[in-house]
Amino acid sequence: MEPSQPQCPDRRAFLGGALIAGAAIAGPVVRAVAAVAPATGSDQIKVVVVGCGGRGTGAAMQALKADPGVVIWAMADAFGDRIDTAILELQKSSMVDRVQVPPERRFTGFDGVTKACASGVQVAILAAPPGLRPDHLRAAVDAGLHVFCEKPMFVDAAGAKRVIESARAARAKNLNLVSGFCWRRAAPERELFRRVADGQIGDVVAMHSDYLTTPLGVQMRRPEWTDMEFQLRNWQHMVWLSGDFIVEQAVHSIDKINWAFGNEPPERCTAVGGRSLREPIPERGDVYDYFAVVYEWPGDRRATLMWRQYPDSFNENVDTIIGTKGRAFVNGWAPVHRITGNANWIRSKSASRPNMYQVAQDELFRAIRTGERIDDSDWMVQSCRLALMARMAAYTGQAVTWKDVLESREDLMPATLAMDAPPPVPTIRQPGRTKLV
Ligand SMILES: NC(=O)c1ccc[n+]([C@@H]2O[C@H](COP(=O)([O-])OP(=O)(O)OC[C@H]3O[C@@H](n4cnc5c(N)ncnc54)[C@H](O)[C@@H]3O)[C@@H](O)[C@H]2O)c1
């Protein structure tokens, strides 16, 4: 996390944040259902963490704070050393007695997830590389678990289809499905977007988002690693695992665009992107380092997004929403939230600002206890599809329609997922040559 940017959705700072008991903010979609019993014969709610890196460890800590009955019961990660590090981190907390993951409940490899979900848990935190998420979500829902599902939920059309099926199954089983689109649980953003939805700036006609940040680190190759392990250790930089950064990172801004436009799918998308400053080393995989995107809706409405990762450069994460009667401005990192025009509103910087990652866990466990059901699936799928749309447009150089997105058959998964199987060959896409799939 960049220190001057509070609550920036960055993967290096998820362990902080005070418990905000009973934050009075409505969840995105909450339906009342029969209360779900916690762990048999006790008040415990047992949790499995799938993907035990920065975000998985942070979400586990926030789950422990969210409910005194939460026990971290099992962990799954491709690599045992990541589980060990996560446990050491969690054991530093005052809730160490509720971190109960003996060696027999530490599951490694690609098939560890299914076993972990069947280890007697009620809740899954899914925070592995997103290319694997559709499989992990399927495993969790098949096992009847409530889910906290990090973003993005999929990185290609095949994954989208599977996630939609799992979301449907979760609904049929009355399971909570809470997404990791963290800005949706940030109090200032919730208030501003509610005001926009209430018509305080009139009809939304345009939006511009900037997401300017720095490159993520890499794990230099070690001789003992197979090619598959090398790619998994550098998953952010491999398109089949991360979806590229327009899907993995800029999707936060795209989600806010989707929020402002009320989940209405755009008609068309054009985009540019490329690799301008990435070092030419295998660790940097096949991802771009800049994208600029234009989404278009009927009635000459547009949203634009500029995203890039450059070292030693200016960083900012802001959104301007233009309506027929005013405009809204968001700078979540600053934090600045205001509306001007017919209605005028400025959110005080000193107003309560609960940690949005904590709020997500608070709301999930409260829903489990009370029998409400949170279902983020419709808009989380839509936001991820918007991100795929932008990547399709940037990679191919074509104007991509919503129909192209819905009819896409793109499937980035390798035929075999095994540590000794060959991973996809990194391929830098070229506009004009790369075809729509
Ligand atoms: N909402 C947010 O603000 C936010 C912030 C950071 C990250 N994230 C998301 O959280 C997810 C994890 O990101 P991170 O920063 O923690 O990455 P990370 O690299 O720190 O952790 C990912 C972990 O997944 C493990 N993994 C790899 N293959 C696996 C498999 N087959 N099964 C289980 N685990 C496997 C890795 O070994 C690693 O420990 C990503 O989807 C990322 O986009 C969200």
The ligand as an SDF file (V2000), in Angstrom:
LIG
                    3D

 44 48  0  0  0  0  0  0  0  0999 V2000
  -10.3590   -6.3610   -2.7890 N   0  0  0  0  0  0  0  0  0  0  0  0
   -9.1340   -5.8970   -2.7980 C   0  0  0  0  0  0  0  0  0  0  0  0
   -8.9000   -4.7320   -2.5470 O   0  0  0  0  0  0  0  0  0  0  0  0
   -7.9900   -6.8210   -3.0990 C   0  0  0  0  0  0  0  0  0  0  0  0
   -6.6850   -6.4570   -2.7640 C   0  0  0  0  0  0  0  0  0  0  0  0
   -5.6480   -7.3320   -3.0320 C   0  0  0  0  0  0  0  0  0  0  0  0
   -5.9020   -8.5350   -3.6600 C   0  0  0  0  0  0  0  0  0  0  0  0
   -7.1780   -8.8420   -4.0020 N   0  0  0  0  0  0  0  0  0  0  0  0
   -7.4770  -10.0920   -4.6980 C   0  0  0  0  0  0  0  0  0  0  0  0
   -7.2340  -11.1850   -3.8130 O   0  0  0  0  0  0  0  0  0  0  0  0
   -6.7100  -12.2820   -4.5330 C   0  0  0  0  0  0  0  0  0  0  0  0
   -5.3680  -12.6860   -3.9270 C   0  0  0  0  0  0  0  0  0  0  0  0
   -4.4680  -11.5990   -4.0210 O   0  0  0  0  0  0  0  0  0  0  0  0
   -3.2070  -11.4810   -3.0400 P   0  0  0  0  0  0  0  0  0  0  0  0
   -2.7300  -10.1090   -3.1570 O   0  0  0  0  0  0  0  0  0  0  0  0
   -3.5290  -12.0410   -1.7300 O   0  0  0  0  0  0  0  0  0  0  0  0
   -2.1560  -12.4510   -3.7720 O   0  0  0  0  0  0  0  0  0  0  0  0
   -1.0410  -13.3480   -3.0860 P   0  0  0  0  0  0  0  0  0  0  0  0
   -0.1100  -13.7730   -4.1660 O   0  0  0  0  0  0  0  0  0  0  0  0
   -0.4780  -12.6760   -1.9030 O   0  0  0  0  0  0  0  0  0  0  0  0
   -1.8770  -14.6200   -2.5890 O   0  0  0  0  0  0  0  0  0  0  0  0
   -2.4350  -15.5570   -3.4710 C   0  0  0  0  0  0  0  0  0  0  0  0
   -2.2060  -16.9360   -2.8690 C   0  0  0  0  0  0  0  0  0  0  0  0
   -2.8990  -17.9060   -3.6380 O   0  0  0  0  0  0  0  0  0  0  0  0
   -2.0740  -19.0550   -3.6600 C   0  0  0  0  0  0  0  0  0  0  0  0
   -2.4290  -20.0090   -4.6970 N   0  0  0  0  0  0  0  0  0  0  0  0
   -1.8930  -20.1590   -5.9270 C   0  0  0  0  0  0  0  0  0  0  0  0
   -2.4700  -21.1990   -6.5450 N   0  0  0  0  0  0  0  0  0  0  0  0
   -3.3810  -21.7120   -5.6980 C   0  0  0  0  0  0  0  0  0  0  0  0
   -4.2860  -22.8060   -5.7650 C   0  0  0  0  0  0  0  0  0  0  0  0
   -4.3510  -23.6040   -6.8570 N   0  0  0  0  0  0  0  0  0  0  0  0
   -5.0760  -23.0580   -4.7080 N   0  0  0  0  0  0  0  0  0  0  0  0
   -5.0160  -22.2720   -3.6090 C   0  0  0  0  0  0  0  0  0  0  0  0
   -4.1590  -21.2310   -3.4870 N   0  0  0  0  0  0  0  0  0  0  0  0
   -3.3620  -20.9570   -4.5310 C   0  0  0  0  0  0  0  0  0  0  0  0
   -0.6800  -18.4840   -3.8080 C   0  0  0  0  0  0  0  0  0  0  0  0
    0.3360  -19.4380   -3.4970 O   0  0  0  0  0  0  0  0  0  0  0  0
   -0.7320  -17.3300   -2.8370 C   0  0  0  0  0  0  0  0  0  0  0  0
   -0.3520  -17.7250   -1.5410 O   0  0  0  0  0  0  0  0  0  0  0  0
   -6.6420  -11.8280   -5.9870 C   0  0  0  0  0  0  0  0  0  0  0  0
   -7.7970  -12.2010   -6.6700 O   0  0  0  0  0  0  0  0  0  0  0  0
   -6.5880  -10.3270   -5.8980 C   0  0  0  0  0  0  0  0  0  0  0  0
   -7.1100   -9.6900   -7.0400 O   0  0  0  0  0  0  0  0  0  0  0  0
   -8.2190   -8.0250   -3.7110 C   0  0  0  0  0  0  0  0  0  0  0  0
  1  2  1  0
  2  3  2  0
  2  4  1  0
  4  5  1  0
  4 44  2  0
  5  6  2  0
  6  7  1  0
  7  8  2  0
  8  9  1  0
  8 44  1  0
  9 10  1  0
  9 42  1  0
 10 11  1  0
 11 12  1  0
 11 40  1  0
 12 13  1  0
 13 14  1  0
 14 15  2  0
 14 16  1  0
 14 17  1  0
 17 18  1  0
 18 19  2  0
 18 20  1  0
 18 21  1  0
 21 22  1  0
 22 23  1  0
 23 24  1  0
 23 38  1  0
 24 25  1  0
 25 26  1  0
 25 36  1  0
 26 27  1  0
 26 35  1  0
 27 28  2  0
 28 29  1  0
 29 30  1  0
 29 35  2  0
 30 31  1  0
 30 32  2  0
 32 33  1  0
 33 34  2  0
 34 35  1  0
 36 37  1  0
 36 38  1  0
 38 39  1  0
 40 41  1  0
 40 42  1  0
 42 43  1  0
M  CHG  2   8   1  16  -1
M  END
$$$$
